[in-house]
């Protein structure tokens, strides 16, 4: 790669490459069709970012004809990927633009008047722009599928298939943390020369960076000291999962609480807020501004808990997530893996991952966890010694600072001449004009 690109990459990350970067970067830079499967937080975004920038550097783009298209399942993940590509692409002078749903398509048309080198967006909005002829795929040299298994799932398979068909001559880079044989078969159908690189886990002998260690100095240990993806699931069995989740919120400094349905977000958020814990809630039907504000509040520490659906289950990189709590069973083993991977990203210390379930749901989720390589420890919340076990596994309660209420304004004393009741209203009678 050219020196400016290498300098831009060194500004994003330093040190040795991760295992998936070590095996996949050569194919990403060389132009081969690629599927990279590696744990969450292992640096897959940087793999396709470097590949895209290296392959586009040195030549210009035309208006409405991007030379690379990056597809992500959610707005938040698309914006995060665009930020990384823009940082790496600064060394090559590339322009990156994001196209997602929830905003007027006229705004996207205006953004495409000037040349855009890399178009990053959600599958629905990108296909809409191609059908409206605002974007031409004729010059696309690289097509990236971030979270490929989800993009090829029931929710996005039609739009993703249309994008693959629209860019038959583009090189393919697909990344995900979970990809079964069906995903590989579908990708090989459009790209017969697909190369597959699978990295099972982050090597256990690698230690966290000094900066990460400094950030965690003085923290209370919650029984998890491993780095990389979490390797243990704590199952709390209770007939009232929501009530137990409210109690767990008081033990979090920065936690993600996943619920299976949209209508459960506001109910759990309100219940946690009643205990005095700073909490926000976000779901797919919320406005873009509200979604962005919720994630910003969690990242900045303005709130301690974020209640959400699978909207935040994939790809998002928020530092120092100490607790991931599944309130109810995840929809699938893949969802369990991706949700749990919001903590322990890269070489950071893995936080606590817990699932609050009804007794009838415990066995199915435990089997999913074991199949994904996680150990399982089950606690009956109604049993003897449950509080001590929860303190040991999840952590103790964090005192919530009392909120000072502003004093009420002093009441004004009534003057003796002031009537007790309200003063009678006066009828306004306009003056008559004198005749001249």
C-alpha positions as CSV (number, residue, x, y, z in Angstrom):
1,X,0.0,0.0,0.0
2,X,1.0,3.6,-0.5
3,X,2.6,5.5,2.4
4,X,-0.4,7.9,3.0
5,X,-2.8,4.9,3.3
6,X,-0.4,3.2,5.8
7,X,-0.2,6.4,7.8
8,X,-4.0,6.6,7.9
9,X,-4.3,3.0,9.1
10,X,-1.8,3.6,11.8
11,X,-3.9,6.5,13.0
12,X,-6.9,4.1,13.4
13,X,-5.1,1.2,15.1
14,X,-1.6,0.2,16.1
15,X,0.2,-3.0,17.0
16,X,0.1,-6.4,15.4
17,X,-2.8,-7.5,13.2
18,X,-5.6,-9.6,14.6
19,X,-5.8,-13.2,13.4
20,X,-8.5,-12.5,10.9
21,X,-6.6,-9.5,9.6
22,X,-3.5,-11.6,9.2
23,X,-5.2,-14.2,7.0
24,X,-7.7,-12.0,5.1
25,X,-6.0,-8.7,4.4
26,X,-3.9,-10.1,1.5
27,X,-7.1,-11.3,-0.4
28,X,-8.9,-8.0,0.4
29,X,-6.1,-5.9,-1.0
30,X,-5.4,-8.3,-3.9
31,X,-9.0,-8.1,-5.2
32,X,-10.1,-11.7,-4.5
33,X,-13.7,-12.5,-3.6
34,X,-13.6,-13.1,0.1
35,X,-15.8,-14.3,3.1
36,X,-14.2,-13.6,6.5
37,X,-15.8,-15.2,9.5
38,X,-14.4,-14.2,12.9
39,X,-15.6,-13.3,16.4
40,X,-17.2,-10.0,17.1
41,X,-14.7,-7.2,17.7
42,X,-11.8,-9.0,15.9
43,X,-11.2,-6.2,13.3
44,X,-13.2,-7.3,10.3
45,X,-14.3,-3.7,9.5
46,X,-10.7,-2.7,9.0
47,X,-10.2,-5.6,6.7
48,X,-12.7,-4.4,4.1
49,X,-11.9,-0.7,4.8
50,X,-8.2,-1.2,3.8
51,X,-9.2,-3.4,0.9
52,X,-11.7,-0.8,-0.5
53,X,-9.3,2.2,-0.1
54,X,-6.3,0.4,-1.6
55,X,-8.3,-0.7,-4.7
56,X,-9.9,2.7,-5.3
57,X,-6.8,4.9,-4.6
58,X,-5.3,6.8,-7.6
59,X,-8.4,7.3,-9.8
60,X,-11.4,9.5,-9.7
61,X,-15.1,8.8,-9.5
62,X,-18.0,10.3,-11.6
63,X,-21.1,11.9,-10.1
64,X,-23.7,9.2,-9.3
65,X,-21.3,6.4,-10.1
66,X,-19.6,5.2,-6.9
67,X,-16.7,2.7,-7.3
68,X,-17.4,0.9,-4.0
69,X,-20.7,0.0,-2.3
70,X,-20.8,-1.1,1.4
71,X,-24.0,-2.7,2.6
72,X,-24.9,-2.9,6.3
73,X,-28.2,-4.1,7.9
74,X,-28.8,-1.1,10.2
75,X,-28.3,2.7,10.1
76,X,-26.0,2.7,13.1
77,X,-23.7,0.0,11.6
78,X,-23.6,1.8,8.3
79,X,-22.6,5.1,9.9
80,X,-19.9,3.3,12.0
81,X,-18.4,1.6,8.9
82,X,-18.5,4.8,6.9
83,X,-16.5,6.5,9.7
84,X,-13.8,3.9,9.6
85,X,-13.6,3.9,5.8
86,X,-13.4,7.7,5.9
87,X,-10.5,7.6,8.3
88,X,-8.6,5.1,6.2
89,X,-9.6,6.8,3.0
90,X,-8.3,10.2,4.1
91,X,-4.8,9.0,3.0
92,X,-6.1,8.5,-0.5
93,X,-8.5,11.5,-0.7
94,X,-11.6,9.4,-1.1
95,X,-15.1,10.7,-0.4
96,X,-17.4,8.5,1.6
97,X,-21.2,9.1,1.9
98,X,-23.9,7.3,3.9
99,X,-27.4,6.5,2.5
100,X,-29.9,5.1,4.9
101,X,-33.6,5.0,5.4
102,X,-35.5,7.4,7.6
103,X,-34.5,10.5,5.8
104,X,-35.8,12.1,2.6
105,X,-34.4,10.5,-0.6
106,X,-34.0,14.0,-2.0
107,X,-31.2,14.6,0.4
108,X,-29.4,11.5,-1.0
109,X,-29.9,12.8,-4.6
110,X,-28.3,16.1,-3.7
111,X,-25.3,14.3,-2.1
112,X,-24.8,12.3,-5.3
113,X,-24.4,15.5,-7.4
114,X,-20.8,15.6,-6.5
115,X,-18.6,12.5,-7.0
116,X,-18.8,9.9,-4.3
117,X,-16.2,7.2,-4.2
118,X,-17.7,4.9,-1.5
119,X,-21.4,4.6,-0.9
120,X,-22.3,3.1,2.4
121,X,-25.9,2.3,3.3
122,X,-28.7,0.0,4.2
123,X,-29.9,-2.5,1.5
124,X,-33.4,-0.9,1.1
125,X,-32.1,2.6,0.5
126,X,-29.3,1.5,-1.9
127,X,-31.7,-0.5,-4.0
128,X,-34.1,2.4,-4.1
129,X,-31.4,4.7,-5.4
130,X,-30.4,2.3,-8.1
131,X,-34.0,1.8,-9.2
132,X,-34.5,5.6,-9.3
133,X,-31.3,5.8,-11.4
134,X,-29.7,8.2,-8.9
135,X,-26.9,5.6,-8.5
136,X,-25.4,3.7,-11.3
137,X,-23.6,0.4,-10.4
138,X,-21.7,0.4,-13.7
139,X,-18.4,1.5,-12.1
140,X,-18.6,-0.5,-8.8
141,X,-15.4,-2.4,-8.3
142,X,-15.9,-3.6,-4.7
143,X,-19.1,-4.7,-3.1
144,X,-19.0,-5.3,0.7
145,X,-21.6,-7.2,2.7
146,X,-21.1,-6.4,6.4
147,X,-22.9,-8.9,8.6
148,X,-23.4,-11.1,5.5
149,X,-25.5,-13.8,7.2
150,X,-28.1,-11.2,8.3
151,X,-28.1,-9.5,4.9
152,X,-28.8,-13.0,3.3
153,X,-31.5,-13.7,5.9
154,X,-35.3,-13.3,5.4
155,X,-35.3,-9.6,6.2
156,X,-32.9,-8.5,3.5
157,X,-32.3,-11.4,1.1
158,X,-34.3,-9.8,-1.8
159,X,-32.5,-6.4,-1.6
160,X,-29.1,-8.1,-1.1
161,X,-29.7,-10.4,-4.1
162,X,-30.6,-7.4,-6.2
163,X,-27.4,-5.7,-5.3
164,X,-25.3,-8.8,-6.1
165,X,-27.0,-9.0,-9.5
166,X,-26.5,-5.3,-10.2
167,X,-22.8,-5.5,-9.6
168,X,-21.7,-8.8,-11.4
169,X,-18.2,-7.6,-12.1
170,X,-17.4,-6.2,-8.7
171,X,-15.2,-8.0,-6.2
172,X,-17.0,-9.3,-3.2
173,X,-15.9,-8.9,0.4
174,X,-18.3,-10.4,3.0
175,X,-17.8,-10.4,6.8
176,X,-19.7,-11.8,9.7
177,X,-19.2,-13.5,13.0
178,X,-21.6,-16.3,12.2
179,X,-21.9,-18.0,8.8
180,X,-23.2,-21.5,8.2
181,X,-22.9,-23.5,5.0
182,X,-26.0,-22.0,3.5
183,X,-24.5,-18.5,3.6
184,X,-21.3,-19.8,1.9
185,X,-23.4,-21.6,-0.7
186,X,-25.4,-18.5,-1.6
187,X,-22.3,-16.4,-2.0
188,X,-20.6,-19.0,-4.1
189,X,-23.6,-19.0,-6.4
190,X,-22.7,-15.4,-7.5
191,X,-19.0,-15.6,-6.9
192,X,-17.6,-19.1,-7.7
193,X,-14.1,-18.2,-6.8
194,X,-15.0,-17.2,-3.3
195,X,-12.2,-17.6,-0.7
196,X,-13.3,-18.3,2.9
197,X,-11.3,-17.5,6.0
198,X,-12.6,-18.6,9.4
199,X,-11.1,-17.7,12.7
200,X,-12.7,-19.4,15.6
201,X,-11.6,-17.2,18.5
202,X,-9.1,-14.6,19.7
203,X,-5.9,-16.3,21.0
204,X,-6.2,-16.5,24.8
205,X,-2.5,-15.6,25.4
206,X,-2.9,-12.1,24.1
207,X,-3.3,-9.5,26.8
208,X,-5.3,-6.2,26.7
209,X,-3.6,-3.0,25.6
210,X,-2.1,-0.7,28.3
211,X,-4.8,1.9,27.6
212,X,-7.5,-0.6,28.2
213,X,-5.8,-1.6,31.4
214,X,-5.6,2.0,32.6
215,X,-9.3,2.5,31.9
216,X,-10.2,-0.4,34.1
217,X,-8.0,0.4,37.1
218,X,-10.0,0.4,40.3
219,X,-13.0,-1.4,38.8
220,X,-14.8,-4.0,40.9
221,X,-14.2,-7.5,39.5
222,X,-17.4,-9.3,38.4
223,X,-15.9,-12.7,37.9
224,X,-14.8,-12.2,34.3
225,X,-11.1,-11.6,33.5
226,X,-10.8,-13.1,30.0
227,X,-10.2,-11.0,26.9
228,X,-12.0,-11.2,23.7
229,X,-15.5,-12.6,23.1
230,X,-17.4,-13.7,26.2
231,X,-17.0,-17.4,27.0
232,X,-19.6,-17.8,29.8
233,X,-23.4,-17.3,30.0
234,X,-25.1,-16.8,33.3
235,X,-28.7,-17.9,33.2
236,X,-31.0,-16.5,35.9
237,X,-34.2,-18.6,36.1
238,X,-37.3,-16.8,37.4
239,X,-41.1,-16.7,36.7
240,X,-40.7,-12.8,36.5
241,X,-37.8,-12.1,34.1
242,X,-38.7,-8.4,33.8
243,X,-38.6,-7.9,37.5
244,X,-35.2,-9.6,37.8
245,X,-33.9,-7.5,34.9
246,X,-34.9,-4.3,36.8
247,X,-32.9,-5.5,39.8
248,X,-29.9,-6.2,37.5
249,X,-29.9,-2.7,36.1
250,X,-28.8,-1.4,39.5
251,X,-25.6,-3.4,39.2
252,X,-24.5,-2.0,35.8
253,X,-22.2,0.9,35.0
254,X,-22.7,0.5,31.3
255,X,-25.1,-2.2,30.2
256,X,-27.1,-3.3,27.2
257,X,-30.5,-5.0,27.9
258,X,-31.9,-6.9,24.9
259,X,-35.7,-7.6,24.7
260,X,-37.3,-9.8,22.0
261,X,-40.0,-7.4,20.9
262,X,-40.4,-3.6,20.2
263,X,-43.3,-3.2,22.5
264,X,-41.3,-4.5,25.5
265,X,-38.7,-1.7,25.2
266,X,-40.7,1.2,26.7
267,X,-42.2,-1.0,29.5
268,X,-38.8,-2.2,30.7
269,X,-37.2,1.2,30.4
270,X,-39.9,2.8,32.5
271,X,-39.6,0.1,35.2
272,X,-35.8,0.7,35.4
273,X,-36.2,4.5,35.4
274,X,-38.5,4.2,38.4
275,X,-35.6,2.8,40.5
276,X,-33.5,5.9,39.8
277,X,-31.1,4.2,37.4
278,X,-30.2,6.3,34.3
279,X,-31.7,4.5,31.3
280,X,-32.6,5.0,27.7
281,X,-34.6,2.9,25.3
282,X,-34.4,2.6,21.5
283,X,-36.1,0.5,18.9
284,X,-36.2,0.3,15.1
285,X,-39.4,2.5,14.8
286,X,-37.8,5.4,16.6
287,X,-36.6,8.5,14.7
288,X,-33.0,8.6,13.6
289,X,-32.3,11.5,16.0
290,X,-33.7,9.6,19.0
291,X,-31.7,6.5,18.1
292,X,-28.5,8.4,17.7
293,X,-29.1,10.3,21.0
294,X,-29.7,7.0,22.9
295,X,-26.4,5.4,21.7
296,X,-24.5,8.7,22.4
297,X,-25.9,8.8,25.9
298,X,-24.8,5.3,26.7
299,X,-21.3,5.8,25.2
300,X,-20.8,9.1,27.1
301,X,-22.1,7.7,30.4
302,X,-25.1,10.0,30.6
303,X,-27.2,6.8,31.1
304,X,-26.1,3.5,32.6
305,X,-28.4,1.2,30.8
306,X,-29.8,1.0,27.2
307,X,-32.8,-1.2,26.6
308,X,-33.1,-2.2,22.9
309,X,-34.0,-4.9,20.5
310,X,-31.7,-6.7,18.0
311,X,-31.2,-3.2,16.5
312,X,-28.0,-3.0,18.6
313,X,-27.1,-6.6,18.4
314,X,-24.7,-6.5,15.5
315,X,-21.5,-4.7,14.7
316,X,-21.8,-1.7,17.0
317,X,-18.6,-0.9,18.8
318,X,-19.3,0.9,22.2
319,X,-16.4,0.8,24.6
320,X,-16.5,-0.7,28.0
321,X,-19.8,-2.5,27.9
322,X,-19.7,-4.3,31.2
323,X,-23.0,-6.1,31.2
324,X,-25.1,-7.7,28.4
325,X,-28.5,-9.0,29.6
326,X,-30.9,-11.0,27.5
327,X,-34.3,-10.4,28.9
328,X,-36.1,-13.4,27.4
329,X,-34.6,-15.9,25.0
330,X,-32.8,-14.7,21.8
331,X,-34.4,-15.6,18.6
332,X,-31.5,-17.9,17.5
333,X,-28.0,-19.0,18.4
334,X,-26.6,-16.3,16.0
335,X,-28.5,-13.6,17.8
336,X,-27.1,-14.9,21.1
337,X,-23.6,-14.7,19.8
338,X,-23.9,-11.3,18.2
339,X,-25.7,-9.7,21.2
340,X,-23.2,-11.2,23.7
341,X,-20.3,-9.9,21.5
342,X,-21.1,-6.3,22.4
343,X,-18.8,-6.8,25.3
344,X,-15.2,-8.1,25.1
345,X,-14.6,-6.6,21.7
346,X,-11.2,-7.1,20.3
347,X,-8.7,-7.5,23.2
348,X,-10.9,-5.8,25.8
349,X,-11.9,-7.7,28.9
350,X,-15.0,-9.7,28.5
351,X,-17.9,-8.4,30.6
352,X,-20.8,-10.2,32.2
353,X,-23.3,-11.9,29.9
354,X,-26.6,-12.9,31.5
355,X,-29.9,-14.2,30.3
356,X,-33.0,-13.8,32.5
357,X,-35.4,-16.6,31.5
358,X,-38.5,-18.4,32.6
359,X,-37.8,-22.0,33.8
360,X,-39.3,-23.5,30.6
361,X,-36.9,-21.5,28.4
362,X,-33.6,-22.3,30.2
363,X,-32.7,-25.6,28.5
364,X,-33.1,-24.3,25.0
365,X,-31.0,-21.2,25.5
366,X,-28.4,-23.3,27.4
367,X,-28.1,-25.6,24.4
368,X,-27.6,-22.6,22.1
369,X,-24.9,-21.2,24.4
370,X,-23.0,-24.5,24.6
371,X,-23.2,-25.0,20.8
372,X,-21.6,-21.6,20.4
373,X,-18.7,-22.5,22.7
374,X,-19.9,-20.8,25.9
375,X,-20.0,-22.4,29.3
376,X,-23.3,-22.0,31.2
377,X,-24.0,-21.4,34.9
378,X,-27.6,-21.4,36.0
379,X,-29.0,-19.7,39.1
380,X,-32.5,-20.2,40.4
381,X,-33.4,-16.7,41.6
382,X,-36.1,-18.0,44.0
383,X,-33.7,-20.5,45.6
384,X,-31.7,-20.2,48.8
385,X,-28.4,-18.2,48.4
386,X,-29.5,-16.7,45.1
387,X,-28.6,-13.1,46.2
388,X,-25.0,-14.2,47.1
389,X,-24.7,-16.0,43.8
390,X,-25.9,-13.0,41.8
391,X,-23.5,-10.7,43.7
392,X,-20.6,-13.1,42.9
393,X,-21.5,-13.6,39.2
394,X,-23.0,-10.3,38.1
395,X,-21.6,-7.9,40.7
396,X,-23.0,-5.9,43.7
397,X,-25.5,-3.1,43.4
398,X,-24.1,0.3,42.7
399,X,-25.6,3.0,44.9
400,X,-27.7,5.5,42.9
401,X,-27.0,9.1,43.9
402,X,-30.0,10.9,45.4
403,X,-31.5,13.5,43.1
404,X,-31.8,16.9,44.8
405,X,-35.1,18.5,44.2
406,X,-35.3,22.2,43.8
407,X,-37.1,23.9,46.7
408,X,-40.6,25.1,46.1
409,X,-40.9,28.9,45.6
410,X,-42.0,30.7,48.8
411,X,-45.7,31.6,49.0
412,X,-46.4,35.3,49.0
413,X,-48.4,36.5,52.0
414,X,-51.7,38.2,51.3
415,X,-52.0,41.9,52.0
416,X,-55.0,42.9,54.1
417,X,-56.4,44.9,51.3
418,X,-56.1,42.0,48.8
419,X,-59.4,40.2,48.2
420,X,-59.6,36.5,49.2
421,X,-61.1,35.4,45.9
422,X,-60.1,36.2,42.4
423,X,-60.6,39.8,41.3
424,X,-63.7,40.3,39.1
425,X,-63.0,40.7,35.5
426,X,-63.5,44.0,33.9
427,X,-65.6,44.4,30.7
428,X,-63.8,46.4,28.1
429,X,-66.0,48.9,26.4
430,X,-64.3,50.8,23.6
431,X,-64.7,54.5,23.6
432,X,-66.9,56.0,21.0
433,X,-65.4,58.4,18.5
434,X,-66.6,61.9,18.6
435,X,-68.3,63.0,15.5
436,X,-66.7,65.9,13.8
